[in-house]
């Protein structure tokens, strides 16, 4: 049987993303092919944020812009003499 799947390396262990249906203890031969990763700045954030892309609305953008504007306001109290 030849089958392809993906996994994540943790030291000497490879955690597979799916169950192979192979008996525990069965010897197997493994070939490794690295999956290219987008190394540009923010790539990880884009991969994570992409999960909610279908849920995001213009209202969410408005709320975040409002929060951003509020954070820029100077709210420090002056020293009274």
Backbone bond lengths (Angstrom), bond angles and torsions (degrees), N, CA, C in turn:
res aa  C-N    CA-C-N  psi(-1)  N-CA   C-N-CA  omega(-1)  CA-C   N-CA-C  phi
1 X - - - 1.449 - - 1.531 108.34 -
2 X 1.322 118.02 130.79 1.455 123.00 173.69 1.521 107.14 -119.00
3 X 1.320 115.27 130.31 1.461 120.04 -176.80 1.519 109.19 -144.76
4 X 1.315 116.98 143.63 1.469 121.57 177.31 1.517 109.35 -111.89
5 X 1.309 115.71 140.32 1.458 122.41 175.27 1.514 107.49 -152.46
6 X 1.297 117.20 176.01 1.456 121.08 178.49 1.511 109.66 -115.01
7 X 1.315 115.69 161.31 1.450 120.92 179.17 1.515 111.00 -158.58
8 X 1.317 115.66 176.39 1.456 122.61 179.62 1.523 108.06 -124.62
9 X 1.336 115.87 131.59 1.458 121.31 -178.14 1.525 110.06 -83.73
10 X 1.335 115.56 130.33 1.464 123.83 173.76 1.529 106.46 -127.98
11 X 1.331 116.09 91.86 1.465 118.79 -176.69 1.518 110.30 65.61
12 X 1.350 116.60 -120.40 1.464 121.36 179.18 1.527 112.18 -94.45
13 X 1.329 117.48 5.79 1.461 122.19 -178.01 1.524 109.82 -110.08
14 X 1.330 117.22 140.92 1.456 122.06 174.75 1.529 107.25 -114.29
15 X 1.325 116.17 116.82 1.465 121.95 178.61 1.530 108.03 -88.57
16 X 1.324 117.09 114.19 1.459 121.43 -177.87 1.524 110.30 -80.74
17 X 1.330 115.73 150.02 1.459 120.09 -178.31 1.527 112.59 -80.81
18 X 1.312 117.02 -10.20 1.467 120.48 179.53 1.527 110.11 -147.09
19 X 1.319 115.93 158.77 1.465 121.78 176.95 1.526 108.79 -76.26
20 X 1.309 117.04 129.07 1.463 120.95 -178.80 1.524 113.14 -81.64
21 X 1.300 117.02 -15.29 1.458 119.63 -177.85 1.520 112.38 74.84
22 X 1.327 116.57 25.50 1.463 122.45 -179.59 1.523 107.58 -103.50
23 X 1.315 116.31 141.91 1.461 121.21 -178.38 1.523 110.98 -61.20
24 X 1.324 116.80 141.48 1.460 122.38 177.59 1.528 109.09 -60.22
25 X 1.322 116.81 131.35 1.461 120.88 -179.47 1.522 113.61 93.05
26 X 1.324 117.97 -9.57 1.472 121.13 179.75 1.523 110.08 -66.29
27 X 1.306 117.75 130.99 1.461 121.08 177.61 1.523 108.64 -76.86
28 X 1.338 115.77 140.58 1.460 121.68 179.56 1.528 109.26 -137.27
29 X 1.295 116.00 161.79 1.462 121.85 173.39 1.524 106.91 -105.30
30 X 1.331 116.37 135.31 1.460 121.20 -175.04 1.519 109.74 -119.26
31 X 1.321 116.98 131.66 1.459 122.82 171.57 1.523 106.73 -114.88
32 X 1.324 116.60 135.13 1.459 121.31 -176.02 1.521 109.94 -106.77
33 X 1.325 116.36 129.47 1.463 123.09 173.93 1.522 106.23 -129.78
34 X 1.332 117.29 116.70 1.447 120.55 -178.19 1.523 110.86 -71.22
35 X 1.323 115.89 138.60 1.457 122.32 176.96 1.523 106.89 -92.69
36 X 1.341 117.96 122.14 1.461 119.45 -178.13 1.528 111.38 -63.17
37 X 1.319 114.80 140.53 1.457 121.26 -179.83 1.519 108.19 -115.75
38 X 1.313 116.18 135.98 1.460 120.98 175.92 1.521 107.55 -68.83
39 X 1.309 117.62 110.98 1.455 121.68 -175.46 1.513 114.43 -91.76
40 X 1.331 117.72 8.13 1.458 118.82 -179.22 1.520 110.92 -71.23
41 X 1.335 115.34 158.27 1.457 120.76 -179.13 1.523 109.35 -59.95
42 X 1.336 116.73 130.29 1.461 122.12 176.23 1.522 114.57 87.43
43 X 1.333 117.99 0.49 1.464 120.64 -178.04 1.532 111.23 -61.34
44 X 1.334 116.35 -41.90 1.467 119.79 179.24 1.510 111.69 -63.40
45 X 1.322 116.31 -40.50 1.458 120.71 178.29 1.522 110.43 -64.30
46 X 1.330 116.80 -41.92 1.466 119.63 179.20 1.522 111.10 -63.78
47 X 1.345 117.35 -37.60 1.467 119.54 178.23 1.525 110.45 -65.12
48 X 1.332 116.95 -40.95 1.467 120.99 179.99 1.519 111.43 -70.81
49 X 1.314 116.05 -46.57 1.464 120.88 -176.83 1.524 111.04 -67.98
50 X 1.314 117.16 -26.17 1.457 120.14 -179.73 1.513 113.15 -60.17
51 X 1.328 116.65 -23.31 1.463 120.09 -179.91 1.523 111.35 -64.67
52 X 1.333 117.70 -26.83 1.465 121.39 -179.30 1.525 113.09 -104.60
53 X 1.307 118.03 6.76 1.461 121.25 -175.40 1.524 112.33 -55.37
54 X 1.307 117.56 -37.75 1.464 120.95 -179.25 1.515 113.43 -73.88
55 X 1.335 116.99 -16.97 1.459 122.00 -177.67 1.522 112.56 -95.90
56 X 1.336 118.30 -14.97 1.459 122.81 -172.97 1.521 110.29 -74.90
57 X 1.325 116.66 141.01 1.468 120.41 -178.13 1.520 110.63 -129.38
58 X 1.325 115.93 171.27 1.459 121.38 175.67 1.525 110.48 -63.19
59 X 1.325 116.95 -31.91 1.468 121.39 177.91 1.523 110.22 -63.75
60 X 1.337 117.68 -38.60 1.466 121.03 177.07 1.532 110.31 -63.06
61 X 1.334 117.10 -41.50 1.461 120.80 176.84 1.525 110.73 -62.28
62 X 1.329 117.09 -41.58 1.454 121.71 -179.89 1.532 110.69 -62.29
63 X 1.326 116.31 -44.30 1.468 121.45 -179.44 1.532 110.47 -62.66
64 X 1.325 116.93 -45.94 1.464 119.78 179.78 1.529 111.61 -64.83
65 X 1.331 117.80 -37.16 1.463 120.85 177.06 1.527 110.49 -64.93
66 X 1.329 116.74 -39.70 1.458 121.05 178.47 1.532 110.79 -63.96
67 X 1.318 117.37 -43.93 1.469 121.61 177.47 1.524 109.83 -61.36
68 X 1.325 117.01 -43.81 1.460 121.47 179.55 1.533 110.40 -60.18
69 X 1.332 116.77 -45.96 1.470 120.58 179.66 1.526 111.48 -63.12
70 X 1.320 117.54 -39.90 1.465 121.18 -179.98 1.529 110.94 -64.96
71 X 1.312 117.58 -36.71 1.462 121.18 -179.80 1.525 111.70 -69.04
72 X 1.325 117.23 -27.47 1.459 120.73 -179.63 1.529 112.40 -78.25
73 X 1.335 118.59 -17.17 1.466 121.30 -178.09 1.521 110.44 -70.44
74 X 1.312 116.20 139.60 1.459 121.97 177.78 1.520 108.49 -83.59
75 X 1.308 117.58 111.30 1.466 122.04 -177.55 1.528 112.49 -111.31
76 X 1.311 116.01 12.61 1.459 118.73 179.88 1.530 109.79 -70.59
77 X 1.286 115.29 140.62 1.451 120.41 178.18 1.536 108.72 -86.05
78 X 1.307 114.02 139.55 1.455 119.39 178.70 1.524 110.09 -73.96
79 X 1.311 115.92 156.88 1.460 120.85 178.72 1.536 108.05 -85.08
80 X 1.311 115.69 121.97 1.475 119.41 178.84 1.516 108.95 -89.63
81 X 1.327 116.21 139.05 1.468 120.51 -177.08 1.473 111.24 -103.78
